[in-house]
Amino acid sequence: MGNNVYTKSALAAVLIATQGGWAAAEEQAFEGWYLRTGPAGVFFRPSADLSIGGASVPGADVKVDENYAISVDIGYRFSEQWSATLTIGTPPEAELRGAGSLPPVELGKLRYGPSVLAGQYHFKSNNPRFQPYIGAGLNYVVNLGESDGAASDLEVKTKVGPMVQIGFESMVTEDVGLYFDVKKLWAEADVSGSIGGAPFDAEVTLDPLIVGTGIIWRF
C-alpha cells in the first residue's frame, strides 16, 4: 500500500515537472530574433492644401502613383504574444503630379526610404499554418532626395506619423514560413518650391497603404 502511494506520488511529480518543462520549452521556442522579407506595394491616398505667392489655390490637389519595393522586417519575439519590428525597404521613387485645379503635369519626384517601428500582439493559435496578429507604432518617410519637374527648387520635409497593421504568419517548419501583412500609415509632408517663378507652399497628405508578403526566418 505504501509503495503504491509512493509510486503514484512520484509519477504525479514527474508528470507535473514534464508538463512544466514542455510549457517552458514551447514558450522559449517563440522567443528570439527573426527576419521577414518580400515584395511590397505602396498605395497612396494623397491630398494637398496649396498656396502660390501666399494665396490659396482652390481645388488644387496632387496625385501620387503606387510604388513597389522589397520590404525587410527585423524583429524580436519577446513571448508567444508580443513582438517588435523595425521595417525598412528598398528606396522607391514617388512622382508628384498635379490634380484637381492644377494641370496634370509632373511637379517633381521624391526618392524616399520607408521606415516603421511597431509592436505586435499575436493571437494564440494552435495552428502553425495560421498565426494572426495586429500591431501599432510609428512611421517616418526618410527623404533621400528630390528632383525638380514643373516645380523648381523642390524641397520636401517629412513628418513622423502613426501606423497600424494586421497580418498573419504561416510556418512551414519551426524556423521558416510565409507571411502576409497590411500596414496603414498616416504620413504628411511640407512641400515648397516655385512654379513659374512664384514661390509655393503645400501641406501634402500621403497616407499610404502598404501590402506585403514574403518569407520569415526565425533564429
C-alpha atoms as one frame of an Amber mdcrd trajectory, in Angstrom:
protein
   0.000   0.000   0.000   2.783   2.411   0.972   4.755   1.572  -2.168   1.713
   2.248  -4.369   1.171   5.662  -2.770   4.850   6.474  -3.186   4.825   5.339
  -6.824   1.710   7.376  -7.658   3.146  10.449  -5.965   6.421  10.082  -7.857
   4.619   9.652 -11.176   2.489  12.725 -10.468   5.587  14.777  -9.661   7.304
  13.629 -12.860   4.187  14.435 -14.906   3.900  17.944 -13.414   7.606  18.612
 -13.984   7.394  17.322 -17.549   4.360  19.463 -18.370   6.099  22.476 -16.900
   9.179  21.743 -18.975   7.120  21.377 -22.126   5.355  24.674 -21.439   8.667
  26.427 -20.837  10.165  24.917 -23.982   7.128  25.913 -26.016   7.334  29.484
 -24.700  11.081  29.613 -25.337  10.573  28.440 -28.940   8.710  31.688 -29.682
  11.421  33.930 -28.238  14.276  35.355 -30.287  15.168  37.250 -33.430  13.514
  36.816 -36.793  13.755  38.274 -40.299  10.989  38.795 -42.864  11.456  39.935
 -46.440   9.458  40.074 -49.654   7.782  42.363 -52.196   5.511  45.185 -51.009
   3.173  47.589 -52.759   2.743  51.177 -51.541  -0.687  52.613 -52.416  -1.141
  56.316 -51.642  -4.251  58.339 -50.798  -2.858  61.816 -51.414  -4.356  65.250
 -50.908  -2.882  68.743 -50.691  -3.506  72.287 -49.484  -1.560  74.578 -51.833
  -0.769  78.273 -51.803   1.154  80.152 -54.506   2.629  83.544 -53.686   0.807
  83.422 -50.362  -2.626  82.961 -51.970  -4.570  79.716 -51.501  -5.341  77.786
 -54.706  -8.935  76.411 -54.532  -9.344  72.835 -55.698  -5.595  72.226 -56.031
  -4.574  68.637 -55.391  -1.807  66.147 -56.134  -1.633  62.600 -57.435   0.976
  60.012 -56.458   1.093  56.687 -58.275   1.656  53.439 -56.405   5.211  52.266
 -55.710   6.746  48.808 -55.312   9.729  47.808 -53.199  11.382  44.985 -51.290
  10.407  45.163 -47.637  12.632  43.938 -44.779  11.410  43.388 -41.202  13.943
  42.921 -38.403  12.000  41.601 -35.417  12.298  40.202 -31.920   9.705  37.916
 -30.317   9.533  38.540 -26.562   6.918  35.847 -25.898   4.181  33.894 -27.642
   2.003  37.026 -27.714   4.372  40.009 -28.049   6.963  41.125 -30.593   8.533
  44.282 -32.029   9.780  45.053 -35.536  11.741  47.625 -37.482  10.604  47.733
 -41.116  12.702  49.249 -43.886  12.650  48.847 -47.652  14.486  49.429 -50.887
  14.043  53.150 -51.721  11.284  53.712 -54.311  10.675  56.995 -56.128   7.356
  58.806 -55.832   6.224  61.072 -58.666   4.130  64.069 -57.623   1.661  65.154
 -60.298  -0.822  67.996 -60.359  -4.519  67.167 -59.912  -7.788  68.980 -59.314
  -7.455  72.597 -60.458  -3.735  72.091 -61.209  -2.639  70.914 -64.661  -1.786
  67.176 -64.672   1.961  67.685 -65.066   4.847  66.212 -63.127   5.688  68.628
 -60.321   8.714  66.668 -59.135   9.952  63.390 -57.717  10.942  62.185 -54.255
  13.283  59.283 -53.578  12.381  58.004 -50.126  13.092  55.243 -47.648  10.054
  53.937 -45.769  10.651  53.065 -42.108   8.279  51.729 -39.453   8.863  50.909
 -35.788   5.999  48.854 -34.348   4.892  46.399 -31.691   2.664  43.400 -32.397
   0.194  41.302 -30.435  -0.052  37.710 -31.686  -3.304  35.877 -31.035  -2.981
  32.398 -29.572  -3.341  29.755 -32.252  -2.920  26.002 -32.186  -2.483  26.009
 -35.949   1.089  26.862 -37.045  -0.225  27.470 -40.579  -2.313  30.433 -39.390
  -0.920  32.740 -36.696  -2.720  36.135 -36.881  -1.501  39.369 -35.315  -2.226
  43.082 -35.034   0.212  45.908 -34.436   0.708  49.644 -33.979   3.596  52.062
 -33.950   5.248  54.990 -35.717   6.314  55.617 -39.303   8.768  58.026 -40.864
   9.415  58.603 -44.554  13.151  59.255 -44.936  13.833  61.862 -47.637  16.685
  60.602 -49.831  16.498  63.388 -52.381  14.145  65.436 -54.548  14.272  66.159
 -58.279  12.502  69.048 -59.984   9.763  68.846 -62.568   7.358  71.673 -63.353
   8.192  72.867 -59.849  11.735  74.092 -59.292  13.806  74.275 -56.090  11.628
  71.466 -54.745  12.026  70.768 -51.024  10.135  68.077 -49.097  10.119  67.859
 -45.299   8.525  64.675 -43.979   6.994  64.084 -40.547   6.628  61.250 -38.039
   3.144  59.699 -38.040   1.197  56.792 -36.530   0.538  53.418 -38.137  -1.474
  50.247 -37.563  -1.098  46.801 -39.097  -2.751  43.406 -39.418  -1.476  40.155
 -40.838  -0.664  36.511 -40.273   2.249  34.094 -40.428   2.129  30.552 -41.758
   5.022  28.394 -40.565   6.185  25.628 -42.913   8.841  24.396 -40.475   9.699
  25.503 -36.940  12.049  28.189 -38.317  10.820  29.022 -41.836   7.421  30.198
 -43.034   5.414  32.712 -45.040   3.687  35.947 -44.041   1.064  38.380 -45.308
   0.980  41.894 -43.886  -1.036  45.101 -44.345   0.108  48.409 -42.839  -1.866
  51.656 -42.800   0.346  54.732 -42.413  -0.646  58.326 -41.708   2.096  60.383
 -43.350   2.319  64.091 -44.113   4.944  66.350 -45.677   5.578  70.067 -46.104
   6.485  70.774 -49.734   7.886  74.056 -51.036   9.497  75.422 -54.181   8.488
  77.664 -57.051   6.168  77.375 -60.051   6.716  79.774 -62.932   8.939  81.874
 -60.682   6.268  82.203 -57.965   7.001  80.571 -54.599   4.568  77.935 -53.365
   3.945  76.006 -50.162   1.862  72.877 -49.763   0.787  70.567 -46.975   0.663
  67.162 -48.634  -1.038  64.141 -47.103   0.177  60.771 -48.401  -1.456  58.194
 -46.053  -0.240  55.067 -47.887  -1.471  51.505 -47.506   1.461  49.045 -47.653
   0.649  45.467 -48.612   3.419  42.887 -48.437   4.117  39.177 -48.438   7.214
  37.036 -48.274   9.352  34.660 -46.223  10.062  34.611 -42.475  13.159  33.112
 -40.810  13.334  32.598 -37.053  16.750  32.383 -35.409
